[in-house]
Structure formats: C-alpha cells, structure tokens
Amino acid sequence: MRSYLGMYDVSCPRRRSTLFRILSAYGIHQQKSVFECRLNSDFRLQLIQQLAVLPNDTFQRIVLIQVYPNHPDSIMLGAAKEHPASHCLYIA
C-alpha cells in the first residue's frame, strides 16, 4: 500500500459532489477537497479509471500525488485522521 493525496479544484457543484463521493470511497477526507488515500496498484488503477471517465472541463483540476513519508526531503507535521484498521473497502 502506498500513500497518495487526491485533490480537486472544480467549480461545478455537481462535479464536486461526484468527485467527493469517488474519493471518499478510496481515502480519508482530510480537508475541503483533499483526501489521503492508501492504495495498492489495483485500487490506484481503479481510481484513475473512475476519474478518467469524468467530463473534462477547462475549469477543473484533479490531482493524485504519491506521498513518500520516509523520504529525507519529506516533512510531515501534525496528526492526521486515522485510517480504518479494516482491510475491507466500502463503496457507497
């Protein structure tokens, strides 16, 4: 499992809601449009496929960045929400 940050900046409320629902299925909601996701390669590919079929708009931006917590240049401060201990994935 690798750590990723999923983020979006979307002006359309309907698309924002869709993105929120998709990213909620894969990660922990940390801030308004930021999700911390722990994904294996299969779930990462599945998430990218779900995001790729969304309509492309010039007024939106969706970013999925891999986080390297043990890299010497990485600085992580504060305490984030805990990831669930379960190995199950619930998609609503």
PDB file of N, CA, C and O in Angstrom:
ATOM      1  N   MET A   1       0.840  -1.178   0.000  1.00  0.00           N
ATOM      2  CA  MET A   1       0.000   0.000   0.000  1.00  0.00           C
ATOM      3  C   MET A   1       0.885   1.241   0.000  1.00  0.00           C
ATOM      4  O   MET A   1       1.843   1.352   0.765  1.00  0.00           O
ATOM      5  N   ARG A   2       0.535   2.153  -0.870  1.00  0.00           N
ATOM      6  CA  ARG A   2       1.259   3.417  -0.951  1.00  0.00           C
ATOM      7  C   ARG A   2       0.318   4.560  -0.602  1.00  0.00           C
ATOM      8  O   ARG A   2      -0.899   4.459  -0.760  1.00  0.00           O
ATOM      9  N   SER A   3       0.902   5.638  -0.129  1.00  0.00           N
ATOM     10  CA  SER A   3       0.114   6.806   0.271  1.00  0.00           C
ATOM     11  C   SER A   3       0.020   7.805  -0.871  1.00  0.00           C
ATOM     12  O   SER A   3       1.003   8.086  -1.557  1.00  0.00           O
ATOM     13  N   TYR A   4      -1.186   8.336  -1.061  1.00  0.00           N
ATOM     14  CA  TYR A   4      -1.439   9.333  -2.102  1.00  0.00           C
ATOM     15  C   TYR A   4      -2.293  10.447  -1.517  1.00  0.00           C
ATOM     16  O   TYR A   4      -3.045  10.240  -0.565  1.00  0.00           O
ATOM     17  N   LEU A   5      -2.164  11.632  -2.102  1.00  0.00           N
ATOM     18  CA  LEU A   5      -3.080  12.724  -1.832  1.00  0.00           C
ATOM     19  C   LEU A   5      -3.918  12.925  -3.081  1.00  0.00           C
ATOM     20  O   LEU A   5      -3.387  13.146  -4.169  1.00  0.00           O
ATOM     21  N   GLY A   6      -5.225  12.846  -2.917  1.00  0.00           N
ATOM     22  CA  GLY A   6      -6.152  13.131  -4.005  1.00  0.00           C
ATOM     23  C   GLY A   6      -6.778  14.489  -3.748  1.00  0.00           C
ATOM     24  O   GLY A   6      -7.347  14.724  -2.683  1.00  0.00           O
ATOM     25  N   MET A   7      -6.673  15.387  -4.727  1.00  0.00           N
ATOM     26  CA  MET A   7      -7.168  16.758  -4.549  1.00  0.00           C
ATOM     27  C   MET A   7      -7.918  17.196  -5.793  1.00  0.00           C
ATOM     28  O   MET A   7      -7.661  16.707  -6.893  1.00  0.00           O
ATOM     29  N   TYR A   8      -8.836  18.109  -5.609  1.00  0.00           N
ATOM     30  CA  TYR A   8      -9.542  18.656  -6.764  1.00  0.00           C
ATOM     31  C   TYR A   8      -9.893  20.117  -6.538  1.00  0.00           C
ATOM     32  O   TYR A   8     -10.062  20.576  -5.408  1.00  0.00           O
ATOM     33  N   ASP A   9      -9.995  20.826  -7.643  1.00  0.00           N
ATOM     34  CA  ASP A   9     -10.447  22.217  -7.661  1.00  0.00           C
ATOM     35  C   ASP A   9     -11.438  22.299  -8.813  1.00  0.00           C
ATOM     36  O   ASP A   9     -11.044  22.439  -9.971  1.00  0.00           O
ATOM     37  N   VAL A  10     -12.709  22.213  -8.496  1.00  0.00           N
ATOM     38  CA  VAL A  10     -13.766  22.122  -9.500  1.00  0.00           C
ATOM     39  C   VAL A  10     -14.828  23.170  -9.187  1.00  0.00           C
ATOM     40  O   VAL A  10     -15.254  23.308  -8.041  1.00  0.00           O
ATOM     41  N   SER A  11     -15.251  23.903 -10.207  1.00  0.00           N
ATOM     42  CA  SER A  11     -16.227  24.976  -9.985  1.00  0.00           C
ATOM     43  C   SER A  11     -17.671  24.477  -9.987  1.00  0.00           C
ATOM     44  O   SER A  11     -18.526  25.078  -9.335  1.00  0.00           O
ATOM     45  N   CYS A  12     -17.957  23.407 -10.695  1.00  0.00           N
ATOM     46  CA  CYS A  12     -19.326  22.891 -10.813  1.00  0.00           C
ATOM     47  C   CYS A  12     -19.705  22.089  -9.554  1.00  0.00           C
ATOM     48  O   CYS A  12     -19.033  21.108  -9.235  1.00  0.00           O
ATOM     49  N   PRO A  13     -20.766  22.486  -8.834  1.00  0.00           N
ATOM     50  CA  PRO A  13     -21.167  21.773  -7.613  1.00  0.00           C
ATOM     51  C   PRO A  13     -21.484  20.294  -7.853  1.00  0.00           C
ATOM     52  O   PRO A  13     -21.178  19.448  -7.011  1.00  0.00           O
ATOM     53  N   ARG A  14     -22.083  19.989  -8.975  1.00  0.00           N
ATOM     54  CA  ARG A  14     -22.442  18.593  -9.271  1.00  0.00           C
ATOM     55  C   ARG A  14     -21.186  17.733  -9.451  1.00  0.00           C
ATOM     56  O   ARG A  14     -21.115  16.617  -8.938  1.00  0.00           O
ATOM     57  N   ARG A  15     -20.205  18.257 -10.178  1.00  0.00           N
ATOM     58  CA  ARG A  15     -18.949  17.516 -10.368  1.00  0.00           C
ATOM     59  C   ARG A  15     -18.170  17.417  -9.059  1.00  0.00           C
ATOM     60  O   ARG A  15     -17.546  16.394  -8.778  1.00  0.00           O
ATOM     61  N   ARG A  16     -18.210  18.482  -8.263  1.00  0.00           N
ATOM     62  CA  ARG A  16     -17.557  18.454  -6.950  1.00  0.00           C
ATOM     63  C   ARG A  16     -18.139  17.343  -6.094  1.00  0.00           C
ATOM     64  O   ARG A  16     -17.406  16.614  -5.425  1.00  0.00           O
ATOM     65  N   SER A  17     -19.450  17.217  -6.118  1.00  0.00           N
ATOM     66  CA  SER A  17     -20.128  16.176  -5.351  1.00  0.00           C
ATOM     67  C   SER A  17     -19.725  14.786  -5.837  1.00  0.00           C
ATOM     68  O   SER A  17     -19.502  13.879  -5.035  1.00  0.00           O
ATOM     69  N   THR A  18     -19.635  14.628  -7.148  1.00  0.00           N
ATOM     70  CA  THR A  18     -19.222  13.343  -7.726  1.00  0.00           C
ATOM     71  C   THR A  18     -17.797  12.999  -7.307  1.00  0.00           C
ATOM     72  O   THR A  18     -17.522  11.867  -6.908  1.00  0.00           O
ATOM     73  N   LEU A  19     -16.897  13.965  -7.397  1.00  0.00           N
ATOM     74  CA  LEU A  19     -15.509  13.731  -7.000  1.00  0.00           C
ATOM     75  C   LEU A  19     -15.404  13.415  -5.514  1.00  0.00           C
ATOM     76  O   LEU A  19     -14.633  12.541  -5.117  1.00  0.00           O
ATOM     77  N   PHE A  20     -16.164  14.112  -4.702  1.00  0.00           N
ATOM     78  CA  PHE A  20     -16.166  13.846  -3.264  1.00  0.00           C
ATOM     79  C   PHE A  20     -16.582  12.402  -2.996  1.00  0.00           C
ATOM     80  O   PHE A  20     -15.957  11.710  -2.192  1.00  0.00           O
ATOM     81  N   ARG A  21     -17.629  11.953  -3.666  1.00  0.00           N
ATOM     82  CA  ARG A  21     -18.128  10.584  -3.478  1.00  0.00           C
ATOM     83  C   ARG A  21     -17.079   9.556  -3.919  1.00  0.00           C
ATOM     84  O   ARG A  21     -16.850   8.565  -3.226  1.00  0.00           O
ATOM     85  N   ILE A  22     -16.443   9.794  -5.072  1.00  0.00           N
ATOM     86  CA  ILE A  22     -15.443   8.848  -5.582  1.00  0.00           C
ATOM     87  C   ILE A  22     -14.252   8.771  -4.632  1.00  0.00           C
ATOM     88  O   ILE A  22     -13.849   7.681  -4.226  1.00  0.00           O
ATOM     89  N   LEU A  23     -13.688   9.926  -4.279  1.00  0.00           N
ATOM     90  CA  LEU A  23     -12.502   9.922  -3.424  1.00  0.00           C
ATOM     91  C   LEU A  23     -12.810   9.439  -2.010  1.00  0.00           C
ATOM     92  O   LEU A  23     -11.931   8.881  -1.351  1.00  0.00           O
ATOM     93  N   SER A  24     -14.029   9.638  -1.531  1.00  0.00           N
ATOM     94  CA  SER A  24     -14.418   9.137  -0.205  1.00  0.00           C
ATOM     95  C   SER A  24     -14.367   7.616  -0.147  1.00  0.00           C
ATOM     96  O   SER A  24     -14.123   7.041   0.914  1.00  0.00           O
ATOM     97  N   ALA A  25     -14.595   6.967  -1.274  1.00  0.00           N
ATOM     98  CA  ALA A  25     -14.564   5.507  -1.317  1.00  0.00           C
ATOM     99  C   ALA A  25     -13.138   4.965  -1.227  1.00  0.00           C
ATOM    100  O   ALA A  25     -12.936   3.795  -0.902  1.00  0.00           O
ATOM    101  N   TYR A  26     -12.153   5.813  -1.513  1.00  0.00           N
ATOM    102  CA  TYR A  26     -10.762   5.362  -1.544  1.00  0.00           C
ATOM    103  C   TYR A  26      -9.890   5.948  -0.441  1.00  0.00           C
ATOM    104  O   TYR A  26      -8.775   5.476  -0.221  1.00  0.00           O
ATOM    105  N   GLY A  27     -10.379   6.962   0.251  1.00  0.00           N
ATOM    106  CA  GLY A  27      -9.500   7.601   1.220  1.00  0.00           C
ATOM    107  C   GLY A  27     -10.233   8.323   2.332  1.00  0.00           C
ATOM    108  O   GLY A  27     -11.460   8.305   2.420  1.00  0.00           O
ATOM    109  N   ILE A  28      -9.439   8.957   3.176  1.00  0.00           N
ATOM    110  CA  ILE A  28      -9.923   9.699   4.329  1.00  0.00           C
ATOM    111  C   ILE A  28      -9.995  11.174   3.951  1.00  0.00           C
ATOM    112  O   ILE A  28      -9.024  11.746   3.456  1.00  0.00           O
ATOM    113  N   HIS A  29     -11.145  11.776   4.187  1.00  0.00           N
ATOM    114  CA  HIS A  29     -11.356  13.193   3.885  1.00  0.00           C
ATOM    115  C   HIS A  29     -10.587  14.016   4.912  1.00  0.00           C
ATOM    116  O   HIS A  29     -10.926  14.003   6.095  1.00  0.00           O
ATOM    117  N   GLN A  30      -9.548  14.734   4.468  1.00  0.00           N
ATOM    118  CA  GLN A  30      -8.704  15.497   5.389  1.00  0.00           C
ATOM    119  C   GLN A  30      -9.076  16.970   5.436  1.00  0.00           C
ATOM    120  O   GLN A  30      -9.143  17.559   6.515  1.00  0.00           O
ATOM    121  N   GLN A  31      -9.316  17.561   4.290  1.00  0.00           N
ATOM    122  CA  GLN A  31      -9.710  18.964   4.212  1.00  0.00           C
ATOM    123  C   GLN A  31     -10.782  19.087   3.149  1.00  0.00           C
ATOM    124  O   GLN A  31     -11.236  18.085   2.597  1.00  0.00           O
ATOM    125  N   LYS A  32     -11.187  20.317   2.860  1.00  0.00           N
ATOM    126  CA  LYS A  32     -12.334  20.557   1.987  1.00  0.00           C
ATOM    127  C   LYS A  32     -12.305  19.724   0.696  1.00  0.00           C
ATOM    128  O   LYS A  32     -13.301  19.086   0.358  1.00  0.00           O
ATOM    129  N   SER A  33     -11.195  19.723  -0.015  1.00  0.00           N
ATOM    130  CA  SER A  33     -11.115  18.959  -1.265  1.00  0.00           C
ATOM    131  C   SER A  33      -9.847  18.116  -1.315  1.00  0.00           C
ATOM    132  O   SER A  33      -9.294  17.890  -2.391  1.00  0.00           O
ATOM    133  N   VAL A  34      -9.384  17.649  -0.158  1.00  0.00           N
ATOM    134  CA  VAL A  34      -8.157  16.858  -0.067  1.00  0.00           C
ATOM    135  C   VAL A  34      -8.458  15.542   0.646  1.00  0.00           C
ATOM    136  O   VAL A  34      -9.089  15.517   1.703  1.00  0.00           O
ATOM    137  N   PHE A  35      -7.992  14.456   0.044  1.00  0.00           N
ATOM    138  CA  PHE A  35      -8.188  13.120   0.600  1.00  0.00           C
ATOM    139  C   PHE A  35      -6.840  12.425   0.709  1.00  0.00           C
ATOM    140  O   PHE A  35      -6.006  12.520  -0.192  1.00  0.00           O
ATOM    141  N   GLU A  36      -6.634  11.729   1.814  1.00  0.00           N
ATOM    142  CA  GLU A  36      -5.446  10.907   1.986  1.00  0.00           C
ATOM    143  C   GLU A  36      -5.847   9.472   1.673  1.00  0.00           C
ATOM    144  O   GLU A  36      -6.716   8.900   2.332  1.00  0.00           O
ATOM    145  N   CYS A  37      -5.205   8.901   0.662  1.00  0.00           N
ATOM    146  CA  CYS A  37      -5.573   7.563   0.190  1.00  0.00           C
ATOM    147  C   CYS A  37      -4.396   6.610   0.355  1.00  0.00           C
ATOM    148  O   CYS A  37      -3.254   6.969   0.064  1.00  0.00           O
ATOM    149  N   ARG A  38      -4.675   5.398   0.820  1.00  0.00           N
ATOM    150  CA  ARG A  38      -3.672   4.333   0.865  1.00  0.00           C
ATOM    151  C   ARG A  38      -4.131   3.284  -0.126  1.00  0.00           C
ATOM    152  O   ARG A  38      -5.117   2.583   0.101  1.00  0.00           O
ATOM    153  N   LEU A  39      -3.401   3.183  -1.236  1.00  0.00           N
ATOM    154  CA  LEU A  39      -3.851   2.367  -2.356  1.00  0.00           C
ATOM    155  C   LEU A  39      -2.793   1.358  -2.770  1.00  0.00           C
ATOM    156  O   LEU A  39      -1.599   1.660  -2.784  1.00  0.00           O
ATOM    157  N   ASN A  40      -3.245   0.157  -3.107  1.00  0.00           N
ATOM    158  CA  ASN A  40      -2.359  -0.767  -3.794  1.00  0.00           C
ATOM    159  C   ASN A  40      -2.477  -0.465  -5.289  1.00  0.00           C
ATOM    160  O   ASN A  40      -3.255   0.404  -5.683  1.00  0.00           O
ATOM    161  N   SER A  41      -1.725  -1.158  -6.110  1.00  0.00           N
ATOM    162  CA  SER A  41      -1.707  -0.828  -7.545  1.00  0.00           C
ATOM    163  C   SER A  41      -3.071  -1.046  -8.204  1.00  0.00           C
ATOM    164  O   SER A  41      -3.440  -0.300  -9.111  1.00  0.00           O
ATOM    165  N   ASP A  42      -3.822  -2.054  -7.763  1.00  0.00           N
ATOM    166  CA  ASP A  42      -5.142  -2.310  -8.356  1.00  0.00           C
ATOM    167  C   ASP A  42      -6.136  -1.192  -8.033  1.00  0.00           C
ATOM    168  O   ASP A  42      -6.848  -0.715  -8.916  1.00  0.00           O
ATOM    169  N   PHE A  43      -6.182  -0.778  -6.763  1.00  0.00           N
ATOM    170  CA  PHE A  43      -7.098   0.303  -6.377  1.00  0.00           C
ATOM    171  C   PHE A  43      -6.688   1.628  -7.004  1.00  0.00           C
ATOM    172  O   PHE A  43      -7.543   2.438  -7.361  1.00  0.00           O
ATOM    173  N   ARG A  44      -5.380   1.852  -7.139  1.00  0.00           N
ATOM    174  CA  ARG A  44      -4.908   3.077  -7.790  1.00  0.00           C
ATOM    175  C   ARG A  44      -5.393   3.122  -9.234  1.00  0.00           C
ATOM    176  O   ARG A  44      -5.901   4.145  -9.694  1.00  0.00           O
ATOM    177  N   LEU A  45      -5.237   2.020  -9.939  1.00  0.00           N
ATOM    178  CA  LEU A  45      -5.690   1.946 -11.328  1.00  0.00           C
ATOM    179  C   LEU A  45      -7.204   2.120 -11.413  1.00  0.00           C
ATOM    180  O   LEU A  45      -7.699   2.821 -12.296  1.00  0.00           O
ATOM    181  N   GLN A  46      -7.936   1.493 -10.507  1.00  0.00           N
ATOM    182  CA  GLN A  46      -9.395   1.608 -10.479  1.00  0.00           C
ATOM    183  C   GLN A  46      -9.823   3.060 -10.242  1.00  0.00           C
ATOM    184  O   GLN A  46     -10.748   3.547 -10.892  1.00  0.00           O
ATOM    185  N   LEU A  47      -9.159   3.747  -9.323  1.00  0.00           N
ATOM    186  CA  LEU A  47      -9.471   5.152  -9.055  1.00  0.00           C
ATOM    187  C   LEU A  47      -9.179   6.017 -10.276  1.00  0.00           C
ATOM    188  O   LEU A  47      -9.992   6.864 -10.645  1.00  0.00           O
ATOM    189  N   ILE A  48      -8.035   5.811 -10.897  1.00  0.00           N
ATOM    190  CA  ILE A  48      -7.680   6.592 -12.089  1.00  0.00           C
ATOM    191  C   ILE A  48      -8.688   6.361 -13.204  1.00  0.00           C
ATOM    192  O   ILE A  48      -9.052   7.302 -13.909  1.00  0.00           O
ATOM    193  N   GLN A  49      -9.145   5.130 -13.376  1.00  0.00           N
ATOM    194  CA  GLN A  49     -10.145   4.840 -14.408  1.00  0.00           C
ATOM    195  C   GLN A  49     -11.459   5.553 -14.110  1.00  0.00           C
ATOM    196  O   GLN A  49     -12.105   6.066 -15.024  1.00  0.00           O
ATOM    197  N   GLN A  50     -11.861   5.590 -12.843  1.00  0.00           N
ATOM    198  CA  GLN A  50     -13.102   6.292 -12.490  1.00  0.00           C
ATOM    199  C   GLN A  50     -12.974   7.793 -12.729  1.00  0.00           C
ATOM    200  O   GLN A  50     -13.929   8.434 -13.168  1.00  0.00           O
ATOM    201  N   LEU A  51     -11.814   8.349 -12.448  1.00  0.00           N
ATOM    202  CA  LEU A  51     -11.604   9.780 -12.658  1.00  0.00           C
ATOM    203  C   LEU A  51     -11.489  10.116 -14.142  1.00  0.00           C
ATOM    204  O   LEU A  51     -11.904  11.194 -14.568  1.00  0.00           O
ATOM    205  N   ALA A  52     -10.930   9.204 -14.927  1.00  0.00           N
ATOM    206  CA  ALA A  52     -10.706   9.461 -16.352  1.00  0.00           C
ATOM    207  C   ALA A  52     -12.002   9.558 -17.145  1.00  0.00           C
ATOM    208  O   ALA A  52     -12.039  10.236 -18.172  1.00  0.00           O
ATOM    209  N   VAL A  53     -13.057   8.903 -16.700  1.00  0.00           N
ATOM    210  CA  VAL A  53     -14.317   8.932 -17.460  1.00  0.00           C
ATOM    211  C   VAL A  53     -15.160  10.168 -17.153  1.00  0.00           C
ATOM    212  O   VAL A  53     -16.181  10.397 -17.802  1.00  0.00           O
ATOM    213  N   LEU A  54     -14.742  10.964 -16.171  1.00  0.00           N
ATOM    214  CA  LEU A  54     -15.483  12.189 -15.864  1.00  0.00           C
ATOM    215  C   LEU A  54     -15.293  13.195 -16.993  1.00  0.00           C
ATOM    216  O   LEU A  54     -14.243  13.212 -17.635  1.00  0.00           O
ATOM    217  N   PRO A  55     -16.291  14.028 -17.240  1.00  0.00           N
ATOM    218  CA  PRO A  55     -16.160  15.033 -18.303  1.00  0.00           C
ATOM    219  C   PRO A  55     -14.963  15.948 -18.039  1.00  0.00           C
ATOM    220  O   PRO A  55     -14.729  16.379 -16.910  1.00  0.00           O
ATOM    221  N   ASN A  56     -14.217  16.230 -19.097  1.00  0.00           N
ATOM    222  CA  ASN A  56     -13.054  17.104 -18.986  1.00  0.00           C
ATOM    223  C   ASN A  56     -13.488  18.546 -19.186  1.00  0.00           C
ATOM    224  O   ASN A  56     -14.125  18.876 -20.186  1.00  0.00           O
ATOM    225  N   ASP A  57     -13.150  19.386 -18.254  1.00  0.00           N
ATOM    226  CA  ASP A  57     -13.569  20.783 -18.277  1.00  0.00           C
ATOM    227  C   ASP A  57     -12.346  21.659 -18.026  1.00  0.00           C
ATOM    228  O   ASP A  57     -11.476  21.302 -17.231  1.00  0.00           O
ATOM    229  N   THR A  58     -12.280  22.797 -18.699  1.00  0.00           N
ATOM    230  CA  THR A  58     -11.138  23.694 -18.505  1.00  0.00           C
ATOM    231  C   THR A  58     -11.165  24.355 -17.133  1.00  0.00           C
ATOM    232  O   THR A  58     -10.154  24.914 -16.707  1.00  0.00           O
ATOM    233  N   PHE A  59     -12.289  24.306 -16.436  1.00  0.00           N
ATOM    234  CA  PHE A  59     -12.410  24.937 -15.124  1.00  0.00           C
ATOM    235  C   PHE A  59     -12.305  23.928 -13.985  1.00  0.00           C
ATOM    236  O   PHE A  59     -12.850  24.154 -12.904  1.00  0.00           O
ATOM    237  N   GLN A  60     -11.618  22.830 -14.216  1.00  0.00           N
ATOM    238  CA  GLN A  60     -11.442  21.858 -13.142  1.00  0.00           C
ATOM    239  C   GLN A  60     -10.025  21.321 -13.155  1.00  0.00           C
ATOM    240  O   GLN A  60      -9.347  21.307 -14.182  1.00  0.00           O
ATOM    241  N   ARG A  61      -9.605  20.884 -11.991  1.00  0.00           N
ATOM    242  CA  ARG A  61      -8.287  20.278 -11.865  1.00  0.00           C
ATOM    243  C   ARG A  61      -8.390  19.168 -10.833  1.00  0.00           C
ATOM    244  O   ARG A  61      -8.885  19.373  -9.725  1.00  0.00           O
ATOM    245  N   ILE A  62      -7.915  17.986 -11.216  1.00  0.00           N
ATOM    246  CA  ILE A  62      -7.900  16.826 -10.327  1.00  0.00           C
ATOM    247  C   ILE A  62      -6.456  16.338 -10.264  1.00  0.00           C
ATOM    248  O   ILE A  62      -5.815  16.142 -11.297  1.00  0.00           O
ATOM    249  N   VAL A  63      -5.945  16.143  -9.046  1.00  0.00           N
ATOM    250  CA  VAL A  63      -4.546  15.768  -8.870  1.00  0.00           C
ATOM    251  C   VAL A  63      -4.465  14.562  -7.938  1.00  0.00           C
ATOM    252  O   VAL A  63      -5.133  14.521  -6.904  1.00  0.00           O
ATOM    253  N   LEU A  64      -3.644  13.583  -8.310  1.00  0.00           N
ATOM    254  CA  LEU A  64      -3.347  12.434  -7.458  1.00  0.00           C
ATOM    255  C   LEU A  64      -1.828  12.365  -7.342  1.00  0.00           C
ATOM    256  O   LEU A  64      -1.138  12.089  -8.324  1.00  0.00           O
ATOM    257  N   ILE A  65      -1.308  12.617  -6.146  1.00  0.00           N
ATOM    258  CA  ILE A  65       0.135  12.697  -5.924  1.00  0.00           C
ATOM    259  C   ILE A  65       0.556  11.618  -4.937  1.00  0.00           C
ATOM    260  O   ILE A  65      -0.049  11.466  -3.876  1.00  0.00           O
ATOM    261  N   GLN A  66       1.602  10.868  -5.294  1.00  0.00           N
ATOM    262  CA  GLN A  66       2.129   9.884  -4.354  1.00  0.00           C
ATOM    263  C   GLN A  66       2.957  10.598  -3.291  1.00  0.00           C
ATOM    264  O   GLN A  66       3.761  11.477  -3.600  1.00  0.00           O
ATOM    265  N   VAL A  67       2.749  10.208  -2.037  1.00  0.00           N
ATOM    266  CA  VAL A  67       3.461  10.793  -0.900  1.00  0.00           C
ATOM    267  C   VAL A  67       4.525   9.800  -0.450  1.00  0.00           C
ATOM    268  O   VAL A  67       4.260   8.605  -0.321  1.00  0.00           O
ATOM    269  N   TYR A  68       5.718  10.305  -0.215  1.00  0.00           N
ATOM    270  CA  TYR A  68       6.826   9.475   0.248  1.00  0.00           C
ATOM    271  C   TYR A  68       7.156   9.874   1.691  1.00  0.00           C
ATOM    272  O   TYR A  68       8.040  10.704   1.904  1.00  0.00           O
ATOM    273  N   PRO A  69       6.465   9.302   2.686  1.00  0.00           N
ATOM    274  CA  PRO A  69       6.639   9.749   4.077  1.00  0.00           C
ATOM    275  C   PRO A  69       8.040   9.508   4.638  1.00  0.00           C
ATOM    276  O   PRO A  69       8.463  10.223   5.546  1.00  0.00           O
ATOM    277  N   ASN A  70       8.764   8.527   4.124  1.00  0.00           N
ATOM    278  CA  ASN A  70      10.091   8.218   4.664  1.00  0.00           C
ATOM    279  C   ASN A  70      11.217   8.867   3.873  1.00  0.00           C
ATOM    280  O   ASN A  70      12.388   8.654   4.187  1.00  0.00           O
ATOM    281  N   HIS A  71      10.890   9.651   2.860  1.00  0.00           N
ATOM    282  CA  HIS A  71      11.914  10.323   2.065  1.00  0.00           C
ATOM    283  C   HIS A  71      12.551  11.424   2.911  1.00  0.00           C
ATOM    284  O   HIS A  71      11.847  12.116   3.646  1.00  0.00           O
ATOM    285  N   PRO A  72      13.880  11.600   2.821  1.00  0.00           N
ATOM    286  CA  PRO A  72      14.538  12.613   3.655  1.00  0.00           C
ATOM    287  C   PRO A  72      14.046  14.041   3.406  1.00  0.00           C
ATOM    288  O   PRO A  72      14.146  14.884   4.298  1.00  0.00           O
ATOM    289  N   ASP A  73      13.523  14.326   2.225  1.00  0.00           N
ATOM    290  CA  ASP A  73      13.026  15.672   1.926  1.00  0.00           C
ATOM    291  C   ASP A  73      11.576  15.879   2.354  1.00  0.00           C
ATOM    292  O   ASP A  73      11.070  16.999   2.294  1.00  0.00           O
ATOM    293  N   SER A  74      10.904  14.815   2.783  1.00  0.00           N
ATOM    294  CA  SER A  74       9.503  14.926   3.201  1.00  0.00           C
ATOM    295  C   SER A  74       9.419  15.452   4.630  1.00  0.00           C
ATOM    296  O   SER A  74      10.138  14.994   5.518  1.00  0.00           O
ATOM    297  N   ILE A  75       8.543  16.406   4.831  1.00  0.00           N
ATOM    298  CA  ILE A  75       8.296  16.947   6.168  1.00  0.00           C
ATOM    299  C   ILE A  75       6.814  16.767   6.456  1.00  0.00           C
ATOM    300  O   ILE A  75       5.966  17.316   5.753  1.00  0.00           O
ATOM    301  N   MET A  76       6.507  15.999   7.486  1.00  0.00           N
ATOM    302  CA  MET A  76       5.119  15.753   7.850  1.00  0.00           C
ATOM    303  C   MET A  76       4.920  16.231   9.280  1.00  0.00           C
ATOM    304  O   MET A  76       5.575  15.749  10.204  1.00  0.00           O
ATOM    305  N   LEU A  77       4.017  17.177   9.451  1.00  0.00           N
ATOM    306  CA  LEU A  77       3.752  17.766  10.760  1.00  0.00           C
ATOM    307  C   LEU A  77       2.307  17.514  11.166  1.00  0.00           C
ATOM    308  O   LEU A  77       1.437  17.361  10.308  1.00  0.00           O
ATOM    309  N   GLY A  78       2.048  17.472  12.460  1.00  0.00           N
ATOM    310  CA  GLY A  78       0.681  17.326  12.941  1.00  0.00           C
ATOM    311  C   GLY A  78       0.220  15.881  12.944  1.00  0.00           C
ATOM    312  O   GLY A  78       0.972  14.965  12.611  1.00  0.00           O
ATOM    313  N   ALA A  79      -1.024  15.702  13.324  1.00  0.00           N
ATOM    314  CA  ALA A  79      -1.625  14.372  13.394  1.00  0.00           C
ATOM    315  C   ALA A  79      -2.837  14.326  12.481  1.00  0.00           C
ATOM    316  O   ALA A  79      -3.755  15.137  12.611  1.00  0.00           O
ATOM    317  N   ALA A  80      -2.837  13.393  11.574  1.00  0.00           N
ATOM    318  CA  ALA A  80      -3.952  13.238  10.640  1.00  0.00           C
ATOM    319  C   ALA A  80      -4.982  12.277  11.217  1.00  0.00           C
ATOM    320  O   ALA A  80      -4.733  11.613  12.223  1.00  0.00           O
ATOM    321  N   LYS A  81      -6.124  12.211  10.578  1.00  0.00           N
ATOM    322  CA  LYS A  81      -7.141  11.232  10.962  1.00  0.00           C
ATOM    323  C   LYS A  81      -6.576   9.839  10.721  1.00  0.00           C
ATOM    324  O   LYS A  81      -5.804   9.621   9.788  1.00  0.00           O
ATOM    325  N   GLU A  82      -6.967   8.913  11.566  1.00  0.00           N
ATOM    326  CA  GLU A  82      -6.500   7.538  11.450  1.00  0.00           C
ATOM    327  C   GLU A  82      -7.201   6.823  10.302  1.00  0.00           C
ATOM    328  O   GLU A  82      -8.388   7.032  10.049  1.00  0.00           O
ATOM    329  N   HIS A  83      -6.435   5.970   9.610  1.00  0.00           N
ATOM    330  CA  HIS A  83      -7.037   5.109   8.598  1.00  0.00           C
ATOM    331  C   HIS A  83      -7.734   3.956   9.305  1.00  0.00           C
ATOM    332  O   HIS A  83      -7.257   3.501  10.345  1.00  0.00           O
ATOM    333  N   PRO A  84      -8.842   3.473   8.770  1.00  0.00           N
ATOM    334  CA  PRO A  84      -9.516   2.333   9.393  1.00  0.00           C
ATOM    335  C   PRO A  84      -8.599   1.114   9.417  1.00  0.00           C
ATOM    336  O   PRO A  84      -7.811   0.905   8.495  1.00  0.00           O
ATOM    337  N   ALA A  85      -8.704   0.324  10.461  1.00  0.00           N
ATOM    338  CA  ALA A  85      -7.864  -0.860  10.602  1.00  0.00           C
ATOM    339  C   ALA A  85      -8.301  -1.982   9.672  1.00  0.00           C
ATOM    340  O   ALA A  85      -7.524  -2.904   9.423  1.00  0.00           O
ATOM    341  N   SER A  86      -9.494  -1.930   9.166  1.00  0.00           N
ATOM    342  CA  SER A  86     -10.032  -2.985   8.319  1.00  0.00           C
ATOM    343  C   SER A  86      -9.350  -3.005   6.957  1.00  0.00           C
ATOM    344  O   SER A  86      -8.920  -1.970   6.446  1.00  0.00           O
ATOM    345  N   HIS A  87      -9.259  -4.185   6.387  1.00  0.00           N
ATOM    346  CA  HIS A  87      -8.715  -4.330   5.041  1.00  0.00           C
ATOM    347  C   HIS A  87      -9.839  -4.376   4.008  1.00  0.00           C
ATOM    348  O   HIS A  87      -9.613  -4.710   2.845  1.00  0.00           O
ATOM    349  N   CYS A  88     -11.036  -4.041   4.439  1.00  0.00           N
ATOM    350  CA  CYS A  88     -12.186  -4.031   3.544  1.00  0.00           C
ATOM    351  C   CYS A  88     -12.333  -2.656   2.913  1.00  0.00           C
ATOM    352  O   CYS A  88     -11.944  -1.647   3.500  1.00  0.00           O
ATOM    353  N   LEU A  89     -12.891  -2.626   1.728  1.00  0.00           N
ATOM    354  CA  LEU A  89     -13.174  -1.363   1.055  1.00  0.00           C
ATOM    355  C   LEU A  89     -14.672  -1.269   0.877  1.00  0.00           C
ATOM    356  O   LEU A  89     -15.290  -2.131   0.253  1.00  0.00           O
ATOM    357  N   TYR A  90     -15.253  -0.213   1.429  1.00  0.00           N
ATOM    358  CA  TYR A  90     -16.691   0.004   1.329  1.00  0.00           C
ATOM    359  C   TYR A  90     -16.936   1.096   0.307  1.00  0.00           C
ATOM    360  O   TYR A  90     -16.421   2.205   0.445  1.00  0.00           O
ATOM    361  N   ILE A  91     -17.717   0.794  -0.715  1.00  0.00           N
ATOM    362  CA  ILE A  91     -18.064   1.785  -1.733  1.00  0.00           C
ATOM    363  C   ILE A  91     -19.560   1.997  -1.662  1.00  0.00           C
ATOM    364  O   ILE A  91     -20.347   1.080  -1.895  1.00  0.00           O
ATOM    365  N   ALA A  92     -19.944   3.231  -1.333  1.00  0.00           N
ATOM    366  CA  ALA A  92     -21.362   3.543  -1.182  1.00  0.00           C
ATOM    367  C   ALA A  92     -21.967   3.915  -2.507  1.00  0.00           C
ATOM    368  O   ALA A  92     -23.160   4.212  -2.580  1.00  0.00           O
TER     369      ALA A  92
END
